[in-house]
Amino acid sequence: MLASWFVSQGVKAISDPSAEADQADLISSRVAPLVKNVVPESVSGLVPQDPASWARITGVVRVLAGLGLASGIGRRWSAAVLAATTVPGIVSSARGIRSGDLQGFLGHVALTGGALLAAQDTEGRPGVAYRVKESSRRLRQQNAVKEGKRAARRARRQVKTAATKARGALAR
């Protein structure tokens, strides 16, 4: 259900990029120069400058990530990408709060929250952090058991040695 909004908005942005003009302008004015500085010179000429191209790129990303979320293929990564695509919408709708468009802002925040929750969902399976912590606990427990067995063997040897010495002392 969450993915359907992103897919529909992605298709809308691909077919009519002017509808996403505010968000795309934000990306083209702030993100494009950063991308140009990061990528090699041979590729920097391919970075689009116009907002319409950025709107279409964002639309394609939303469609692909939305389909990934809906199908379960790369579900967590798709959800994280979708959450990232809502940031320009939050920023542009935050500007509109002053003009009374609180609904748009809250809608973008809610969609971002939903996408972030989907990105964290492990479907009941433990995550990597839990698995590492649990493995570490089990390893410490196994080491403690091994150390306990070694201590017991040493104690038995010491008792045996003490008993042998006591018998020798009594025999004299």
C-alpha positions in Angstrom: 0.0 0.0 0.0 2.8 2.4 0.9 4.6 1.6 -2.4 1.6 2.4 -4.5 1.8 6.1 -3.7 5.5 6.2 -4.6 4.9 4.3 -7.9 2.0 6.6 -8.9 4.0 9.7 -8.0 6.9 8.4 -9.9 4.8 7.7 -13.0 3.3 11.2 -12.7 6.8 12.8 -12.4 8.0 10.9 -15.5 5.0 11.8 -17.6 4.6 15.4 -16.3 7.8 16.7 -14.7 6.4 20.2 -14.3 4.1 18.9 -11.5 7.3 18.2 -9.5 8.8 21.6 -10.3 9.4 22.8 -6.8 11.1 19.6 -5.6 13.1 19.2 -8.9 14.3 22.8 -8.7 15.6 22.2 -5.2 17.5 19.1 -6.4 18.9 20.8 -9.5 20.1 23.8 -7.6 21.6 22.1 -4.6 22.3 18.4 -5.5 23.5 18.8 -9.1 26.6 21.0 -8.2 27.5 18.5 -5.4 27.2 15.6 -7.8 29.3 17.4 -10.4 32.1 17.9 -7.8 32.1 14.3 -6.8 32.0 12.4 -10.1 34.9 12.3 -12.5 35.2 15.0 -15.1 34.4 12.6 -17.9 31.0 12.0 -16.3 30.3 15.4 -14.9 29.1 16.7 -18.3 26.3 14.1 -18.2 24.8 15.4 -14.9 21.6 17.2 -15.8 21.1 20.8 -14.9 17.4 21.4 -15.7 14.7 20.6 -13.1 12.6 18.6 -15.6 15.4 16.0 -16.0 15.8 15.7 -12.2 12.1 15.3 -11.8 12.1 12.4 -14.3 15.1 10.8 -12.7 13.4 11.0 -9.3 10.3 9.6 -10.9 12.2 6.6 -12.3 13.9 6.0 -8.9 10.5 6.2 -7.2 8.9 3.7 -9.6 11.8 1.2 -9.3 12.1 1.5 -5.5 8.3 1.3 -5.1 8.2 -1.8 -7.2 11.1 -3.3 -5.1 9.2 -2.5 -1.9 5.9 -3.9 -3.2 7.5 -7.1 -4.5 9.8 -7.6 -1.5 13.0 -7.6 -3.7 15.5 -5.4 -1.9 12.6 -4.3 0.4 14.6 -2.5 3.0 16.9 -0.7 0.6 13.9 0.3 -1.6 12.2 1.7 1.5 15.3 3.7 2.4 15.6 5.1 -1.1 11.9 6.1 -1.1 12.4 7.8 2.2 15.3 9.8 0.7 13.2 10.8 -2.3 10.7 12.5 0.0 13.2 14.9 1.5 12.9 17.5 -1.3 9.1 17.2 -0.9 9.4 18.0 2.8 11.6 20.9 2.2 9.5 22.4 -0.6 6.2 21.8 1.3 7.7 23.3 4.5 8.0 26.6 2.5 4.3 26.3 1.8 3.3 26.0 5.4 3.4 29.8 5.6 0.8 30.0 2.9 -1.5 27.5 4.7 -0.5 24.2 3.0 0.0 22.2 6.2 -1.6 19.1 4.7 1.1 18.8 2.1 3.8 19.1 4.6 2.3 16.6 7.0 1.6 14.2 4.1 5.3 14.2 3.1 6.4 13.7 6.7 4.0 10.8 7.2 5.2 9.1 4.0 8.8 9.6 5.0 8.0 8.0 8.4 6.2 5.1 6.8 9.2 4.5 4.4 11.6 4.7 7.3 9.6 2.2 9.3 9.5 -0.1 6.3 13.3 0.3 6.0 13.8 -0.9 9.6 11.3 -3.8 9.5 13.0 -7.2 9.6 9.8 -9.2 9.3 10.4 -10.9 12.6 13.9 -12.0 11.7 16.7 -10.7 13.9 18.9 -8.0 12.4 22.6 -8.1 12.0 23.2 -6.2 15.3 21.2 -8.7 17.2 22.9 -11.7 15.6 26.4 -10.3 16.4 25.4 -9.6 20.0 23.9 -13.1 20.4 26.9 -14.8 18.8 29.2 -12.9 21.1 27.1 -13.9 24.1 27.2 -17.5 23.1 30.9 -17.4 22.5 31.5 -15.9 25.9 29.3 -18.6 27.4 31.2 -21.4 25.6 34.5 -19.9 26.8 33.2 -19.7 30.3 32.2 -23.4 30.2 35.6 -24.4 28.8 37.3 -22.3 31.5 35.1 -23.9 34.1 36.1 -27.4 32.9 39.8 -26.5 32.9 39.4 -25.1 36.5 37.7 -28.3 37.6 40.5 -30.5 36.1 43.1 -28.3 37.9 41.2 -28.6 41.1 41.0 -32.4 40.8 44.7 -32.6 40.1 45.5 -30.4 43.1 43.3 -32.5 45.3 44.9 -35.7 44.0 48.4 -34.3 44.6 47.4 -33.1 48.1 45.9 -36.5 48.9 49.0 -38.3 47.7 51.2 -36.1 49.8 48.9 -36.6 52.8 49.1 -40.4 52.4 52.9 -40.2 52.1 53.1 -38.1 55.3 50.8 -40.5 57.2 52.8 -43.5 56.0 56.0 -42.2 57.6 
